[in-house]
């Protein structure tokens, strides 16, 4: 009870400070700020339909290709971690090391990752490694915080990351870039796109190599992407080849470059194929259908043995909407089917099937009020059926303020590793075929307000109750298996403010507070983030064609008392990027840039015992013609 009281005191103080600070900022700048004209943002993840941002009834963030280009980010993880409510449950430090995301304190299996609306989470492990997705193919990213199982089904308990890729351009466009930095790091990319009559295409290729800042932390990665568009037909294929060294935990506290595993390695091979068709139907909205197939292989060598895991995933999705029932009501209906096959040296051969149907009604009685009710039923060949409802609403108060509220159920499906990991005492683990899905119920209230045309803020408070949480527990000395044994409550506050200080300067800051409680042990959940603060400043010098970007991140985690002085308990890191554009003959534009991460050369860890790099410098050139 006392923890809940402290939580509510915390968020009341936060919103009070937020309103006071923004009011003073508005007064101080009301006569000097001239906002930059922006087109209306359209969101597709929240409702699976195109909606203007002002009508969205849930917490969502958008990252554009321009945002990515201005940041010093080398990986998708570097881009995402600057957003409110985002942390990384796993980051082993090196450039190509595994990086898995958490939203509002969720586990890595509770975040659904989509590419152009289709899921890419592994059915075997339940998550997706964000270190392998190429930045040059991304048009924008939508981050939906809170449960989305009512539309997307399993694994969307904590939220959804939707990566939207680039489309063909009306004129021929080619971009090429080369970057180099410490540890013999080299990043190269090439993209080309064009629309020829009704046929459009987008091509991209990239290569990343590095020796790594630790022993046995090398990276060799290649990505290839092709997208074809023709009169509503959308075909995409991508290929990944990746090999990395696995240095393991730090072997020497006085020398973080030393590896505990000097010969372990991992190889990833992935091929994705998507075929979609979209067409408008008179008086019935838009019909969107997609067929996709994924082939994934992971080879792992460590401790003298080789493990091989192969995943084949076939999926089909179709939806129709928004179907206008009358001037105030519209409907979305959809169906999805999945066939997942796994062949593994650890869990052997398994096949699962699932199908799902979903329905969403949107009620708009006037221009200010939007109410959305949705529900989805999933049926799985192993754990049976699960129904996930959700209701949300938003209301515009004048032109500058929007309030929103939602309540929804989320669920996480047991992974194939959870279900079928072999009973081998030497490995210290075994699966559990009797697992049930983990479920949650989340409440949220939010407020968005424009203090002036150049200053806007968003505030949200939420509570998520989780039951039947899937946790690996020790059933015998040094022997573990998963069970539905956990109960948890996550309470949180999220705050974000963005300001265009002048025509050349913009500033953004966000803050997340999380109160994660283990309701079985009546204690905090360890290693979850307590405080997250991100700030970013962009300063442009138009007459010199120079852009400067600076960001700072502060993290404080819940840790045992004995670990409060450790490098993973709290840390501050910052990054800087300076770029200068220039013109060349034949309509060629160039850009030279220098990026620095961990400016203060801070010793810190995102994951316990896995050191992060010190100050790293990366510079390069980019050409567009």
CORZISUL-V308146 format. One record per residue. RES is the residue in three letters. OMEGA is omega in whole degrees, -180 to 180 (* if undefined). NEAR is the number of other C-alpha atoms within 10 Angstrom. Layout:
res/omega/near
RES/OMEGA/NEAR
RES/OMEGA/NEAR
This chain:
res/omega/near
UNK/-178/6
UNK/-180/6
UNK/179/14
UNK/178/12
UNK/178/9
UNK/179/11
UNK/-178/17
UNK/174/15
UNK/-178/11
UNK/-176/14
UNK/175/20
UNK/177/13
UNK/-179/10
UNK/-178/17
UNK/177/17
UNK/178/10
UNK/-180/12
UNK/-179/17
UNK/180/14
UNK/-177/11
UNK/-178/11
UNK/177/19
UNK/179/14
UNK/179/11
UNK/-180/16
UNK/-179/20
UNK/-176/11
UNK/-172/11
UNK/-172/15
UNK/-176/15
UNK/-173/8
UNK/-174/10
UNK/173/18
UNK/-175/16
UNK/175/17
UNK/-180/13
UNK/-179/7
UNK/176/6
UNK/-178/6
UNK/-179/9
UNK/178/11
UNK/-177/15
UNK/179/20
UNK/-173/17
UNK/-171/26
UNK/-176/22
UNK/-173/22
UNK/177/16
UNK/178/16
UNK/-179/14
UNK/172/15
UNK/-175/12
UNK/-177/17
UNK/179/18
UNK/-178/21
UNK/-174/25
UNK/-176/25
UNK/179/24
UNK/-177/23
UNK/175/19
UNK/-179/15
UNK/176/16
UNK/-178/17
UNK/176/13
UNK/178/16
UNK/177/10
UNK/-179/12
UNK/-178/22
UNK/-178/15
UNK/-177/19
UNK/176/21
UNK/-174/24
UNK/173/19
UNK/-177/20
UNK/178/18
UNK/177/20
UNK/179/22
UNK/-180/16
UNK/-171/18
UNK/-172/21
UNK/178/17
UNK/-175/20
UNK/-177/21
UNK/177/25
UNK/-176/26
UNK/170/21
UNK/-180/23
UNK/-178/21
UNK/-178/20
UNK/173/19
UNK/-176/23
UNK/169/23
UNK/-174/22
UNK/-174/25
UNK/-177/24
UNK/-177/27
UNK/-177/23
UNK/-179/18
UNK/-177/24
UNK/-165/20
UNK/174/27
UNK/176/21
UNK/179/24
UNK/177/28
UNK/-180/25
UNK/171/23
UNK/-177/20
UNK/178/22
UNK/-176/25
UNK/178/26
UNK/-180/30
UNK/178/29
UNK/180/25
UNK/168/20
UNK/-176/14
UNK/175/15
UNK/180/18
UNK/-173/19
UNK/177/18
UNK/175/17
UNK/178/17
UNK/176/21
UNK/180/22
UNK/-177/23
UNK/178/14
UNK/-178/22
UNK/-180/22
UNK/-179/23
UNK/-176/21
UNK/178/19
UNK/-172/19
UNK/-176/22
UNK/-176/16
UNK/-177/22
UNK/-174/20
UNK/179/20
UNK/-171/25
UNK/173/19
UNK/174/16
UNK/179/18
UNK/174/24
UNK/-180/20
UNK/179/24
UNK/-178/23
UNK/-177/23
UNK/-174/30
UNK/179/32
UNK/-179/32
UNK/180/32
UNK/176/29
UNK/-173/26
UNK/174/29
UNK/-173/27
UNK/171/25
UNK/177/31
UNK/-178/28
UNK/-179/34
UNK/-180/28
UNK/-175/26
UNK/170/28
UNK/180/24
UNK/179/23
UNK/-176/23
UNK/-172/19
UNK/-176/18
UNK/178/19
UNK/176/20
UNK/179/20
UNK/-177/15
UNK/178/12
UNK/177/10
UNK/-178/12
UNK/179/15
UNK/174/17
UNK/176/18
UNK/-179/19
UNK/175/19
UNK/178/17
UNK/178/20
UNK/-179/19
UNK/-177/17
UNK/178/15
UNK/-179/15
UNK/178/12
UNK/178/19
UNK/180/19
UNK/178/19
UNK/178/18
UNK/178/22
UNK/176/20
UNK/176/20
UNK/180/19
UNK/-179/23
UNK/175/18
UNK/180/19
UNK/-176/14
UNK/180/8
UNK/-178/9
UNK/176/13
UNK/180/19
UNK/174/21
UNK/180/23
UNK/174/21
UNK/174/22
UNK/179/20
UNK/177/22
UNK/180/18
UNK/177/21
UNK/179/22
UNK/173/22
UNK/-180/20
UNK/-178/24
UNK/177/23
UNK/173/23
UNK/177/19
UNK/177/23
UNK/-177/26
UNK/178/24
UNK/172/20
UNK/-173/17
UNK/177/20
UNK/177/19
UNK/176/20
UNK/-178/20
UNK/173/19
UNK/175/19
UNK/179/21
UNK/178/19
UNK/178/19
UNK/175/15
UNK/178/11
UNK/177/13
UNK/-176/15
UNK/179/19
UNK/179/19
UNK/172/19
UNK/179/17
UNK/-180/18
UNK/177/17
UNK/169/19
UNK/-175/17
UNK/172/20
UNK/180/20
UNK/169/26
UNK/-177/25
UNK/-176/28
UNK/-179/27
UNK/-180/20
UNK/-179/17
UNK/-178/19
UNK/-176/16
UNK/-179/11
UNK/-180/10
UNK/179/8
UNK/-174/10
UNK/-180/20
UNK/-178/20
UNK/-178/19
UNK/175/21
UNK/174/16
UNK/-171/18
UNK/-179/16
UNK/179/16
UNK/179/21
UNK/179/19
UNK/176/18
UNK/176/17
UNK/172/17
UNK/-176/17
UNK/174/18
UNK/179/17
UNK/178/17
UNK/180/16
UNK/173/19
UNK/-178/17
UNK/177/18
UNK/180/17
UNK/179/17
UNK/175/14
UNK/176/13
UNK/-176/12
UNK/177/8
UNK/-179/11
UNK/-179/16
UNK/-174/17
UNK/175/18
UNK/180/18
UNK/-177/17
UNK/-179/20
UNK/172/20
UNK/-178/18
UNK/-177/20
UNK/-177/18
UNK/175/19
UNK/-174/16
UNK/177/18
UNK/177/19
UNK/174/17
UNK/-180/16
UNK/176/18
UNK/179/16
UNK/179/14
UNK/172/9
UNK/-179/7
UNK/-179/8
UNK/174/13
UNK/180/13
UNK/-179/15
UNK/179/19
UNK/178/19
UNK/171/21
UNK/-175/18
UNK/177/20
UNK/-178/16
UNK/178/20
UNK/-179/19
UNK/175/20
UNK/179/18
UNK/179/21
UNK/180/22
UNK/-1/23
UNK/180/23
UNK/-178/20
UNK/176/16
UNK/171/14
UNK/-177/8
UNK/-176/10
UNK/-174/13
UNK/172/16
UNK/-171/19
UNK/171/20
UNK/177/22
UNK/-178/20
UNK/-179/19
UNK/176/18
UNK/177/20
UNK/-179/17
UNK/176/18
UNK/-175/16
UNK/179/20
UNK/-178/20
UNK/172/21
UNK/-171/17
UNK/175/20
UNK/-179/12
UNK/-175/15
UNK/178/20
UNK/-175/13
UNK/178/14
UNK/178/14
UNK/177/15
UNK/177/15
UNK/176/15
UNK/175/18
UNK/-178/19
UNK/172/21
UNK/-179/22
UNK/-176/23
UNK/179/20
UNK/175/24
UNK/177/22
UNK/-177/22
UNK/-180/19
UNK/-177/17
UNK/177/12
UNK/-176/10
UNK/-174/10
UNK/-173/15
UNK/174/18
UNK/178/20
UNK/-179/21
UNK/176/21
UNK/-178/19
UNK/178/23
UNK/-178/23
UNK/175/23
UNK/177/19
UNK/176/22
UNK/-175/16
UNK/-176/15
UNK/-178/11
UNK/-173/17
UNK/173/16
UNK/-171/11
UNK/178/14
UNK/179/19
UNK/-176/18
UNK/177/25
UNK/175/22
UNK/175/22
UNK/180/19
UNK/-179/21
UNK/173/22
UNK/-179/23
UNK/178/21
UNK/177/19
UNK/-174/12
UNK/-179/8
UNK/-168/10
UNK/-174/13
UNK/175/17
UNK/173/22
UNK/-178/19
UNK/178/23
UNK/179/21
UNK/172/23
UNK/-176/20
UNK/177/24
UNK/174/25
UNK/175/31
UNK/177/28
UNK/-180/26
UNK/172/24
UNK/177/28
UNK/178/21
UNK/173/24
UNK/177/19
UNK/-174/26
UNK/-164/22
UNK/179/18
UNK/-171/21
UNK/178/18
UNK/-177/17
UNK/-178/12
UNK/-180/11
UNK/178/8
UNK/177/12
UNK/-177/15
UNK/172/20
UNK/179/21
UNK/-178/22
UNK/-177/20
UNK/-178/16
UNK/-179/13
UNK/172/20
UNK/175/19
UNK/173/21
UNK/-176/24
UNK/179/23
UNK/172/22
UNK/-175/21
UNK/175/22
UNK/179/19
UNK/172/21
UNK/-177/21
UNK/-179/21
UNK/173/19
UNK/-177/21
UNK/173/19
UNK/179/19
UNK/176/19
UNK/177/19
UNK/-176/16
UNK/-176/20
UNK/178/24
UNK/-179/20
UNK/176/21
UNK/-179/20
UNK/178/22
UNK/172/22
UNK/-175/22
UNK/172/20
UNK/179/21
UNK/177/25
UNK/-177/17
UNK/174/22
UNK/-176/18
UNK/-179/19
UNK/-179/21
UNK/-179/23
UNK/173/16
UNK/-177/19
UNK/-177/16
UNK/-179/13
UNK/175/11
UNK/-178/9
UNK/178/7
UNK/177/12
UNK/-172/17
UNK/171/19
UNK/179/20
UNK/176/24
UNK/176/21
UNK/-171/19
UNK/-171/14
UNK/168/18
UNK/-177/21
UNK/174/21
UNK/178/20
UNK/175/20
UNK/-175/23
UNK/176/24
UNK/177/28
UNK/-177/23
UNK/179/24
UNK/177/21
UNK/176/20
UNK/-177/18
UNK/169/24
UNK/-174/20
UNK/175/20
UNK/179/16
UNK/-175/15
UNK/-172/15
UNK/176/16
UNK/-176/20
UNK/180/19
UNK/177/18
UNK/175/21
UNK/-178/22
UNK/177/21
UNK/174/23
UNK/-178/24
UNK/177/24
UNK/-176/23
UNK/-175/26
UNK/170/20
UNK/-173/16
UNK/173/16
UNK/-179/10
UNK/-178/11
UNK/-179/11
UNK/175/12
UNK/173/19
UNK/-175/21
UNK/173/14
UNK/170/19
UNK/180/23
UNK/176/26
UNK/178/20
UNK/173/18
UNK/176/24
UNK/175/21
UNK/175/22
UNK/-180/20
UNK/179/20
UNK/176/18
UNK/-180/22
UNK/-180/18
UNK/174/18
UNK/-170/12
UNK/-176/12
UNK/175/6
UNK/-177/10
UNK/-179/12
UNK/176/17
UNK/179/19
UNK/180/20
UNK/179/21
UNK/176/21
UNK/-180/21
UNK/-179/18
UNK/176/20
UNK/-180/15
UNK/171/19
UNK/-175/19
UNK/170/20
UNK/179/21
UNK/174/20
UNK/-178/12
UNK/-177/8
UNK/-176/7
UNK/-174/11
UNK/177/14
UNK/-176/10
UNK/-174/15
UNK/179/19
UNK/-178/23
UNK/176/24
UNK/-179/21
UNK/174/17
UNK/176/16
UNK/-178/20
UNK/179/20
UNK/-177/22
UNK/173/23
UNK/176/23
UNK/-179/21
UNK/178/20
UNK/178/18
UNK/178/17
UNK/-178/13
UNK/176/12
UNK/178/11
UNK/177/7
UNK/176/7
UNK/177/9
UNK/177/13
UNK/180/15
UNK/179/18
UNK/175/17
UNK/-172/18
UNK/176/20
UNK/180/19
UNK/178/25
UNK/175/20
UNK/-175/23
UNK/-177/21
UNK/-177/16
UNK/-179/13
UNK/-176/13
UNK/171/16
UNK/-178/18
UNK/179/23
UNK/172/20
UNK/177/23
UNK/-175/19
UNK/178/17
UNK/176/18
UNK/-174/23
UNK/175/25
UNK/-179/23
UNK/171/21
UNK/-180/17
UNK/179/17
UNK/-178/16
UNK/179/20
UNK/179/19
UNK/-178/20
UNK/180/18
UNK/175/18
UNK/179/18
UNK/178/19
UNK/-180/18
UNK/*/15
